Amino acid sequence: MMRGKGALVTGSSNGLGLAMARSLAQAGCDIVLHGLEVPEAMLRTTNGLASRYDVRVSYVQMDLASVDGVESLMGAARERLATLDVLINNAVVRHFAGIGAFPLERWHEALAVNLTAAFRAIQLALPSMRERGWGRIFNMTSVYGSRAVANRVDYVTTKTALIGLTRSVALETLKQGITCNAICPGSVLTPNIDGRINELMDARALDRTSAVRAFLEGKQPTGELIDAAHVGELVVFLCGPAAAQITGAMMPIEGGWLAG
């Protein structure tokens, strides 16, 4: 359904970003991956995706903490894709500290990477999307865009702001063939989360199922981690014709976390 279209997924060298890129590649989309890893470390991933799904896949190493970095990434994506039709703003940084001890430089970094980078990428992607009359923009927010938690002020603030950005972009692109939605995952099974589950198993002598439930206690009522591939499948659905009237939405996939 996506054959011939092109997608840029920021923060996609691994984890959830890579899972979403993989789903788009499976649907036939050409892909530009992005991260901080050196290009040589990503060759196996890019070659594997390209071979398996018969699409073009490339990788760009870029720091998005500066506007120059964002603009360079967007320029590289345009060079490597016939068209940039899908933009997923997934790159994120976070720092754990109480607000009184939160380093100002980490605050500025979070605003730059988590929020300003998404804003500038959207600005640069919209002209060609408008010219072609089709585009899909996704901002990766979180349960913590709707619920606060202590010691994560940068993450909560920027994820909340992304929902407002999403709504504004959606209203400014009505009737242009473009949609802009926020994806709101809960705790997703990624390598990082998997490592934390393993640490919990060792620390408390728990089996895998019990460790997952302990990790999710007070969070996802289902007691199950979100499969990253399912988030990717949601993105593919939102790129399809059945989702043409879904825009400005916050799409939760969080095991009922926000229902309570």
N, C-alpha and C positions, 0 to 999 in steps of 0.2 A: 504493500500500500504506500510505501515511502520511497520506492525506487526512483532515483534521479534527484532526490532532495538532499540537502546538506545540513548537518547539525554541528554546533559547537557546544561542548559540555565542559564548563570550567570545573576545576577540581576533580578530574576524572581519571587520575592515574591509578586509582584503586577504589575499593569500597563502593559506596552507593553511586557515586558519579560514574564509575566504570560500569556498574550494573545497568544504569540507565542508558549509557552509550551502547552497551551490548544489545539491549532490547531494540534500540533504534536501528542498529546495524542489521539485526535479524529481520526487521521490517523492510530492509532494503536501502536504508539511509547511509550516505557517505558521512564520515565522522572525522572531526578534529578533537582529539583528546588534549587535555591541558593539565599541567601540574608543575611541581618544583623539581622532580627527579630529572637526572640527566637523560638526554634522548636515548643513549645506548641502553639504558636500563628498561626502556619501554619497547624495544624492537620486537621482543617475543610477543608482547601483547598486541601491538599494532599489526604485525604480520599474521598472528593467529586469527584476529577478528576479520581481517581482509580476506584471508583464505577461506575461512569457514562460511562467511556470508556473501562473498563475491561483491564486496564494496570497497571503496577507497578509504583508508584509515591512516591518519597521520597524527603526530604528537608535537606539541609546542611547549617548551619549558619557558615559563614566564612568571615573574613575581607581580602580583596584582596590587601590591601595597601602594603603587604610584599610578597616577592617571596615564603616564607615559607607557607603563607596562600593559595597561588595559588596551590602550590604542595600538600598541605593537601586536598584541595577541589578536585583536580584531583584524588588523591588516594581514597577519599571517593566515588567519582563517579564510579570508576572502581570496587569498592567493591559492589556497589548497582546495577550496570547494568551488564547484561551478556556481552554486548559489548558496547563500546562508539563509535557510528557511526555518530552522529550529535553533533557539538559543536557550540553554539551560544554565542559569546562574547558580552554581552549586559550591563554588570555592568558599572556604570558611576558615577562620582562625578563632581560637577561644583561649581564654586565660581564666584560671580558677583563683579567685581572691575576693574577700569582702570589699565593699565599696570604699571603706576608709583606707585600705592598703592597696587598692588597685592602681597599678603603675599607669601614669598618664600616657606613656608611649604605647602601651598595649591597648589602651582605649582608642587611641588614634589609629593604630593598626587595624583593629576590628572594624571601625567605621570605614576605613579605606577598602579593605578586602571584602568584608561581608555586605557592605551597602553601596559605597561609591562605585566600586567596580561593576556592580550590577546595573546601577543607574547609567554609567557611561557606556557600557556594552549595549544596553537597550537603545540609547541615543544613536549609536553608530549602526545598529542593526536595522532600525526602523525604516530609513529611507529606501533601501532596496526591497524590503518586505512590502512597503506601500506601493512601490513601482510595479511589483509583480502581483499585488492583490492577494497575498497569502503569507502568513507567518504564524509561528507558535512560539511564545515566550513563556518560560517557566522560571519562577523564583523559588528556590528551596528554602522554605521556612521550617518550622518545627512546632511541636506541642508548646515549646517555650516561647513561641510567638503569641500564644494565647494564655499561657500560665507562667507565672514567675517562679523562680527558684533562687535560693540564696547562693551567693558567691559566684554568680555567672552574669554579672550585670552587662557585660559587653555582648554576650550571646543573646540574652533575653531582649535587650534593647534593639539590636540590629535585626533579629528575626521578627520582632514586632513591626519594625519600620518597613521591612520587606512586604508585609501584607498591605500597608498603605501605598507603597510604590506600585504594587500589583494592581490595585484598584484604580489608581490614577491612570496608569498606562492603558488599562482595559477601557476606560471611558474615553480616552483620547484616540483609540483605534477602532471604535465602533463602526460597523458597516464598511470596513476596509479589508475584510478577509483575514484579519489578524486577531488572535486571542492572546490574553495574558492571564495566567493563573498561578497561584501559589500552591505548591505541594507541601503537605504538612505530615511528615512521617513521625512516628513515635520512635521507640528503640528498635533499630534495624540491625539484623545480623550482618555485621561487617567484620573485617579482620580485627579492628580495634575493640569492638564489643566482644568478639569471640575471645580475645586475650583476657579481657576483664572477667568473663565467665570462667575461664580456666583458672585464673587467680583465685576466684571465689571457691571453686571446687577444691583447690589445694588448701586454702586457708581454713575452710570449715569442714573439710572431708565430706563433701557433698557429691552425689552423682550429678550427671549433666542436667537432668530434668529439674531436680531440686535447686540446683544453682541458678538456672534460668528463672525459676519462679521467685527465688530470693532476690535476684537482681531486679526483677520487675515489680516487686512488692511496692504498693502505693503508686504504681504507674499504670501499666497496661492491664486492665481488668481481665483480659483473656489469659494472661500469664504466659503468653507466647511471643517470641520475637517476630518482627516483621521480616519477611523474606525480601531481600533487596531486589530480586527479580520481579516481584509483584509491583514494586514502585515503578520499575521500568515499564511494565505492561500497562500501568495506569497512564504513564506519559504517552505511550503509543496510542492508547485509546483516545486521549485528549487531542492527538494530532489528526484523528480520523473524522469523517463527515458527521458521525453521530454526536460529536462534541462541538460542532461548529457554533452552537449557541451557548456554550459554557465559557464565560469569560469574567474576569474579576473575582473568581471564586477562590476560596481557601479549601483545598481538597484534602481532607484528613485520611490518613491510613495509619491508624495508631491504636488499634485494638480496643476502642471504646474509652481511651484515656480522657478525652474531652467531654464525655457524656456524663461523668459523675460530678 
